[in-house]
Amino acid sequence: MGIEFEVSEELTGITLAYANKDFIADKIFHRVPVGTSTFSYKQYKKDLNLQLPETLVGDSGMPNSVDFASENKYATVRGDALMDEIPQSKISDGKDNLEDLQGDSVEMLTNVFLACREKRLADLLADETVYNGNSKTLTNDEKLTDTSVDLLSMIEDTRLKCWFEPNTIIMSRAVYSYVRRNQSLVSAFHKNLNSHGLLLGEELKDVLQIENVFVGMGVANTKKRGQTPSYANLWGNNIILAYINPKAKLDKDMTFGLTAEKGKRQVFTAFNGIPGTDGVNYVKISEKITDVITCPDCGYLLKNVI
């Protein structure tokens, strides 16, 4: 006999309210609702656009209409779920109540869930094939481990290759550590060629003339269970510049990318009396989302910068 899961509105409220400041995926790609699992979206490319239309029109003529040329693409949301088990014997002992244990379980599951979502987006944005040629892998002489590398000029050259002016820069904690002490940036901020030190977040925005600086702090064990652990930042050794429009839709307005979401994340609960002596309570979290690149030319990848 199958186990019947029911949606818990209270626990769903917990997962939707949960936040971890170390994760930046939802700050980069905002979520846009879709009504079906398979959906269409517009993908814009620079080489299809930037032509200048004829504006001359006669007294009774029809003016030319203007629209950004795009390709219709299709994608499917992926289903993701995680589950936790709470033995009924633990509640029966009288030390805890099911409500508290379920709430703790939801917070734990949500944190892992968001880390997995973070890793998927970080891997997508580390893929140079999604940038329509807008990527560069740094040579050993260009790496930021040498703080005298002219990062300011490198970023300025990079932003000129983006279709829209980038308003967002994305990096890992490790990369941020080298960026904020890069001498070309520090000197530009203090207007002194011999300046040294560390730039704060707002100071970095000021010197780069950029709206958003997103630093991913999330770390994961890259080895499989049973292997010697090896920990790495989810966002790797890259710098990503992008134009992010938080109001863009799947079929309207331009942005580097966004996340399609079918329904909201939910929490389900169920009880199975078969396992153990007293049975097991299940807590399951699930959602259906996928990340899509809607304008490859609005992003640029600097790869392996450290």
N, C-alpha and C positions, 0 to 999 in steps of 0.2 A: 504494500500500500504506500502510495507516495506521500511525502510530507507536504502539508499545506502551509505556505507562507502568507502572511498578511502584512500589509503596509502599516507601519507605525508612524503616525503623524508626529508624535512627540519626538521620537528618535530621529526622524527625518529632519525635524527642526534643528536638532543638535548638529547633524552632519552639515547642513547648509550654513549654519552659523559659525562652524569651526574654521579657524584661520591659522596658518603658520607663516610668519613673516619671512622665513627663510626661502619660501617658494614664490617664484615670480611669474609662472606660466600664465596665470589668469590676468596679470597686469599687462602682459605682452599681447596675447591674443584674447580679445574679449569674446564672450559667448553670444551666439546668435541662434535663436530657436528655429528648428525645422519641423515640419509636420509629418514627414515620412522618413523611413530609414535610409532610402536612397534619394538624393536631392541633387539639384543642379546649382551651379554657381558660375559667375562670370570671372574669367581670368584675363587680366589686361597685360599687354606687353607693349613696350615702348616702340618697337619696330612696326607696330600696327597703327600707330598714332603720330601725333605731332605734325600732321599735314595741316596747312592753313587753307580754310575754305574760302571760296569767293564770297565777298560781302556785298558787292555791288548788286542793287536790285532796282528794277524799274517801278514806275508809279503803280502798276497793277500786277507786278510780278510777285512770286512767292520767295521769301528769303530762304537761304539754305539752313537746314537744321544742323545742330552740332551735337555730337554724341561721341564718347570714347569708344573706339572699336574694341571688341572683346571676343573671346572664344567661350562657347558654352562647354563647361566641364561637368562631370558627374562624380559623385563620391558617395560612400555609404558610411553611416555612423557605425562605430564598433561598440560592441557590448562588453563592458568590464564589470567584474564583480569580485568581491572578497567576502569571506565568511569567518565567523568566530564561534566557538562552542563554549557554552557555560554549563557545566554539569549541575544537574538539579540537586545533587547531594551537597554541593557547596552552599546552596541556598537553604537546604533543609537543616544544615548544621546550626542555623540561626545567627551566624556571624555577619552575614551580608543579606541584603534584599535584592531581588531580581532587578528592580528598577535601577538601582545604583550600578550594579554590575553591567547591565545593558548600556547605560550611558557611558561608562568607562570604555566598554568594548567599542562603541560607535566612535569615540574620539580616537582610539588607537587605530581602528580600521581606516578612518578618514585620513589620518596622517600618512599612513602607508599608501592609501589610494592617491593622495595628492602628490606624493613622491614619485609614484609610477607615472602619473600624468606629466609631471615635471620632466622626467627622463625621456618620455616620448617626444615632447616638444623640443627639448634640448638636442636630441638625436636628429630630428627633422631639420633644425636650423644649423646643424653642423654638416649637413649634406650639401656640398658645393653644387650639386646638379640642380638644385631648386632655385638658383639665383640667376639663371639665364646668362651665365658668363661673368656675373659680378662677384668674383671671388679671387683671393690671392693667398697663396701659402708662403709664409715668410721664410726666407733663408736664414741660416745661422747668424749671419752678420746683421740681420734686421730684427732679431728677437729682442723682446723687451727686458730680458734678464740683464742686458746692457742698458743701464738707465740713461746713457748718453745718446741712444738712438733717437732720431728726430720723429717722435710719434705725432707731434702736432701736424707736421707736413704730411705724414702718411695718412692721417685721418682726413685732412683737408682734401688731399688728392682722391681719397676714397669717396667722400661725400659728393664730389663733383660727378662721379660716375653713376650715382643713383638718379632715377628719373625725377622723383620728388625729393626735396630737401629732407634728409633724415632728421627726425625729432627724437630718436631713441637710440641709446647705445646699451648693449647687453654683454655681460661678461660674468665669469665666475669670481669667487672670492680671491683665488690665487692670482688671476689675471689683474683684478682690481688692485691688488697689493703692489704690483709693478707699475700699473698705469698712474696711480695717484702720486708716485714718487718719480715719475719720468721727468728728467731735467727740462726738456723742451716745454712741457706743460707747466711745471712749477715756475720756470723763468718767465713764461708768457703771462702767468697770473700776477706775479710780483713785479713784472716789467723790469727785470734785472737778470741779465744773462748768467750771472754766477749764483743764482738762488738755488737753494736746496731745501728739502723738507717734504711734507706730505700735504696733499690737497684733500679737503673735506668734500663731501658729496655736492654741496651747493657751489663750492669753488670750482669743482670739476665741470659742472654744468655751465658756469660762467665762462670759463676759458675755452670750452668746446662750443659754446653757443648752442646748447642742445637742451631740450625740454626734460627728457627722462633719462636717468641713469639707473639701470636695473642690474643689481648684483645678486646672482644666485648663490645662496649659501648651502644648498642641499648637498649632502654627501651620501654615497651608497657603497655597499660592498660589491665589488665587481666580480667576485668569485662565486662559484656555485656552492651549495651546501656541502659541507665535508671538506672543502678545500681551505687552504690557509687564507684568511681574509686579506683583501687588498682594497683600501678605501680611496675613492676618487670623487672629486666634485662633479656633480651632474652636468655642469655646463662646460667642462673640459677646459681647453687652452685656447679658446677662440674669442674674437671680438666681433659682434654683429652690430651693424648700423642699419636702421630701418625707419621708414616712414610709417607710423602707426596712427590710424584714424579710428578712434574709439566709437564713432558713430556710423561707420561703414556697415553695409549689409551685404548679403551674398550676391545681390543683383544690383547694387547701387553704391556708388562712391568707391574711391580707391583706398586701399590699405595693403600693406605687405602681406598680411594674413589674418585669419580669424579662426574661431572654433565653432563648428556647427554642433548644436545640442538638441537632441530629441527628448523633450521632457526634462525635468530636474532630477538630480541625484536623489535616490530614495533609500530608505532602510526598511527591511522586512524582518519579521521575527517568526519563529515556529518552534514547536516542541515535538521531540521524538522520544517516545517512551522505551524504545528498544535498547539503545546503548547503555552500558553500565548497570547499576542497580536501580537507579531512580530516573533514568532518562537524561536527555540533554536538551538545553535551550539553544537555539541557533539565532545569531544576529547576522544578517546579510546586507551588504551595501552594494548598490549597483547604479550605473549610469550609462548613457549612450551618447558618445561624443566623437568627433574626429577633427583634426586640425588640417586646414587647407591654406595653400599659398595662393592668394588672389591677384597679386601683382609682383612677380619675381624681380622686376627692375626697380622696385621700391626698397630693396634690401641689398646689403653688401656684406660678405664674409671675409674677415681676416683670419686665416687659419694658422694654428700652431704658433701663436705669438710668444709663447714662453717654452 
